Structure formats: structure tokens, C-alpha cells
Amino acid sequence: MTRPEIETGEPQAVRTGEPSEPREPGERLASSLRVRRFSRAERWVHRVTALLMGLCVLTAACLYVPQLAELVGRRELVVRVHEWSGLLLPVPVLIGIASRAFRADLRLLNRFGPHDRVWLRSALRRDARPEARPAGKFNAGQKTYAAWIAGAVLVMLGTGLLMWFTHLAPLVWRTSATFVHDWLALAIGIVLAGHIGMALAHPEARRGLRTGEVDREWAKREHPLWRP
């Protein structure tokens, strides 16, 4: 088996500023038990992207589910919110590129190594043993999800623009764009539901996105190839 590569992240440890006086022993112990996983910029990119994606999904449901459409009403407003939230969806990521930590994590997400193939095979066999699922800062499932959702957002943006600006393309293109947009929206809804379900099942991962810090033992167990 190929030797698993070690993935490193830029943040080295939890830093809360340089205190003027030595910290209490309890504070030092608490700090040593946690590691920095995400920077503030990364957490805000995730939050704003999640908000815009949520608006897209909710407004799409109100447009396509008759019961919701009748309950909400104001279809024109719902359409405008859906269009603008979709148009703005790539913006948080584009702004986040200014962050060094965010760029470093994007490189890790785009790097698929031999250990990721091992992780995927174990996941397909439903082998949940930690030693059977080697992972760096991001496991193969997270990398696959990130790549898929990024591609899906770009396709949704392109097809949405064709549907919004009707003069950009002939009728057959707009009809095809509507077909792709509608069915891909359904697929995104299903994938997002799975993503949220996985997040609910892993409270420490949620804590990392909420506070930027995770338990050191959790990191060693779930992401053994990551060296923060």
C-alpha cells in the first residue's frame, strides 16, 4: 500500500492573543486539548454561503411546491429573492480567496491522494473503523462533496442566467436550461439533506465550524494524517 501522505494545515494551534501575564494552569491545559481547524474568514465564508444556499432552496421550494406557493404568496418577490441569492452564491468564496488560510484549505480540498481512495473503499464497504478510513484535514467524502457542489453551483448559475435573461439564447436553449436547472436543483436538495444529516451526526465537526477549534483527540481519531 502506498504510504499515506501527511496533510498539513496552516493554523498551527489555538491562539487567543499574547497575554501580558502567564495563563493559569487550567487555561494552558484547555488550550492544549484543542487545535485550530478553521480561521474566522473560513467560518464566515461557510456561514454566508450556507445562508445564500438556504435562500435558494427555500425559495425554489416555494416556487415549485403548490402548497408552499399558496401559503407564501407574493410570487414575484420570491422569484427575485431566488434569482439574487443564486447570483450572489459564488461571491463569498471569491471574497474568501483573499484569506491565506482559505486558499490553503482549497488546495487541500483539491488534492486527492492514495489514502482518499482507501477512505472511499472503506466507506463503500461501510467499514467505520478509524484505521480503515485514513484522512488528512479533509476526508475523501468532504472532498467529493466540495467538488460536486462547486460544479453544481456553476451549472445552476449558468442555466439560471439563461432562464433569467431570455434574450441571451434561443428557445431550445432556454428549454434545455430549465430542464437541467430543475432536476439538478432536486439533486442538490437531496445532497444538501445528506450534508446536513452528516453535520448533525458529528457535533465536534460542527463545533469546528462554529468556533474554529476542535478537540485534539477527535482530530487524531477522525483525521489522523492531518498535522495542524
C-alpha positions in Angstrom: 0.0 0.0 0.0 1.3 3.4 -0.8 2.4 5.3 2.2 -0.3 7.8 3.2 0.7 11.4 2.7 0.6 13.8 5.6 -1.6 16.8 5.1 -0.8 20.0 7.0 -2.9 23.0 7.6 -1.6 26.5 8.1 -3.1 27.1 11.5 -0.7 25.6 14.0 -2.5 25.9 17.3 -5.2 27.8 19.1 -4.0 31.4 19.7 -6.2 33.8 21.5 -3.6 36.6 21.6 -0.4 37.2 23.6 -1.3 37.6 27.3 0.6 40.1 29.4 0.8 37.6 32.2 1.3 33.8 32.2 -2.0 31.9 31.9 -3.4 29.7 34.7 -2.5 26.0 34.5 -6.2 25.2 33.7 -6.2 27.6 30.8 -3.0 26.1 29.4 -4.4 22.6 29.7 -7.7 23.6 28.0 -5.7 25.2 25.2 -3.5 22.1 24.7 -6.6 20.0 24.3 -7.9 21.9 21.3 -6.4 22.7 17.9 -7.3 25.4 15.4 -9.2 24.0 12.4 -10.7 27.0 10.7 -9.9 30.7 10.6 -12.6 33.3 11.2 -12.6 34.1 7.4 -13.3 30.5 6.6 -16.1 30.3 9.1 -17.8 33.4 7.6 -17.4 32.1 4.1 -19.2 28.9 5.2 -22.0 30.8 7.0 -22.8 33.3 4.3 -22.6 30.5 1.6 -25.0 28.4 3.7 -27.4 31.3 4.1 -27.5 32.0 0.4 -27.8 28.3 -0.4 -30.7 28.1 2.1 -32.5 31.0 0.5 -32.1 29.4 -2.9 -33.5 26.1 -1.7 -36.4 27.6 0.3 -37.5 30.0 -2.5 -37.2 27.2 -5.0 -39.5 25.1 -2.9 -42.0 28.0 -2.6 -41.9 28.3 -6.4 -42.4 24.6 -7.3 -44.5 23.2 -4.4 -48.1 24.4 -4.9 -49.0 24.2 -1.2 -46.0 26.3 -0.3 -46.6 28.7 -3.1 -50.2 29.3 -1.8 -49.0 29.7 1.7 -46.3 32.2 1.0 -47.8 34.1 -1.9 -46.0 37.1 -3.4 -44.5 35.0 -6.2 -42.7 38.0 -7.8 -40.8 38.7 -4.6 -39.9 35.1 -4.1 -38.6 34.9 -7.7 -36.4 38.0 -7.1 -35.0 36.6 -3.9 -34.3 33.3 -5.6 -32.5 35.0 -8.5 -30.4 37.3 -6.5 -29.4 34.7 -3.8 -28.3 32.4 -6.7 -26.4 35.1 -8.4 -24.6 36.0 -5.2 -23.8 32.4 -4.2 -20.2 32.4 -5.6 -19.4 35.8 -4.0 -18.4 34.6 -0.5 -15.9 32.1 -2.0 -14.4 34.7 -4.3 -14.0 37.1 -1.4 -12.6 34.3 0.8 -9.8 33.8 -1.6 -8.2 36.9 -0.1 -7.6 34.8 3.1 -4.4 32.8 3.1 -5.9 30.1 5.3 -8.9 29.7 3.0 -6.6 29.3 0.0 -4.6 26.7 1.8 -7.7 24.7 2.6 -8.9 25.0 -1.1 -5.6 23.4 -2.1 -6.1 20.5 0.3 -9.7 20.0 -0.9 -8.4 19.8 -4.5 -5.7 17.3 -3.6 -6.9 13.6 -3.9 -4.3 11.2 -2.7 -4.0 7.4 -2.4 -5.3 7.5 1.2 -8.5 9.1 -0.1 -9.1 6.1 -2.4 -8.7 3.8 0.7 -11.2 6.0 2.6 -13.8 5.7 -0.2 -13.4 1.9 -0.5 -13.9 1.6 3.3 -17.0 3.9 3.1 -18.5 1.8 0.3 -17.9 -1.3 2.4 -19.4 0.5 5.4 -16.3 -0.1 7.4 -16.4 2.6 10.1 -13.2 1.7 11.8 -11.0 4.8 12.1 -7.9 2.9 11.0 -9.7 1.8 7.8 -10.5 5.5 6.9 -7.3 7.4 6.7 -7.9 11.2 6.2 -6.0 14.4 6.2 -7.6 17.7 7.2 -10.5 16.8 4.9 -11.6 13.2 4.3 -12.5 11.9 0.8 -16.2 12.3 1.4 -15.7 16.0 2.2 -13.5 16.5 -0.9 -16.0 14.8 -3.1 -18.9 16.8 -1.8 -17.0 20.1 -2.2 -16.1 19.3 -5.8 -19.6 18.2 -6.7 -21.4 21.2 -5.0 -18.9 23.6 -6.7 -19.6 22.2 -10.1 -23.4 22.1 -9.4 -23.4 25.7 -8.4 -21.7 26.8 -11.6 -24.2 24.8 -13.7 -27.1 26.2 -11.8 -25.7 29.7 -12.2 -25.3 29.3 -16.0 -28.7 27.7 -16.6 -30.3 30.3 -14.2 -28.9 33.2 -16.3 -30.3 31.6 -19.5 -33.7 31.4 -17.8 -33.5 34.9 -16.3 -32.2 36.8 -19.4 -34.4 35.3 -22.1 -32.8 37.3 -24.9 -29.4 35.6 -24.4 -30.3 32.3 -26.1 -32.9 30.8 -28.5 -36.0 29.0 -27.1 -34.5 25.5 -27.4 -31.5 26.5 -25.2 -33.8 28.0 -22.6 -36.0 24.9 -22.5 -32.9 22.7 -22.0 -31.6 25.1 -19.4 -34.9 24.9 -17.5 -34.9 21.1 -17.6 -31.3 20.9 -16.3 -31.9 23.6 -13.7 -35.0 21.9 -12.2 -33.6 18.4 -12.0 -30.2 19.5 -10.7 -32.0 21.6 -8.1 -33.7 18.4 -6.9 -30.3 16.6 -6.7 -28.8 19.5 -4.8 -31.6 19.4 -2.3 -31.0 15.7 -1.7 -27.3 16.1 -1.4 -27.7 19.1 1.0 -30.0 17.0 3.2 -27.3 14.3 3.4 -24.7 17.0 4.2 -26.8 18.4 7.0 -27.5 14.9 8.3 -23.8 14.2 8.5 -23.2 17.5 10.3 -25.9 16.7 12.8 -24.2 13.3 13.5 -20.8 14.9 14.1 -21.1 17.6 16.8 -17.3 18.1 17.0 -17.2 18.9 13.3 -20.0 21.4 13.8 -18.0 22.9 16.7 -15.1 23.4 14.4 -17.2 25.4 12.0 -18.8 27.4 14.8 -15.8 28.2 16.9 -12.8 27.4 14.7 -11.4 24.9 17.3 -11.8 21.1 17.7 -10.8 18.6 20.3 -7.2 17.3 19.7 -8.2 13.7 20.3 -11.1 13.9 17.9 -8.7 15.3 15.2 -6.2 12.5 15.8 -9.0 9.9 15.5 -11.0 11.3 12.6 -8.2 12.9 10.6 -5.0 11.0 11.6 -3.0 12.3 8.6 -3.6 15.9 9.4 -0.8 17.7 11.2 -2.1 21.1 12.5 
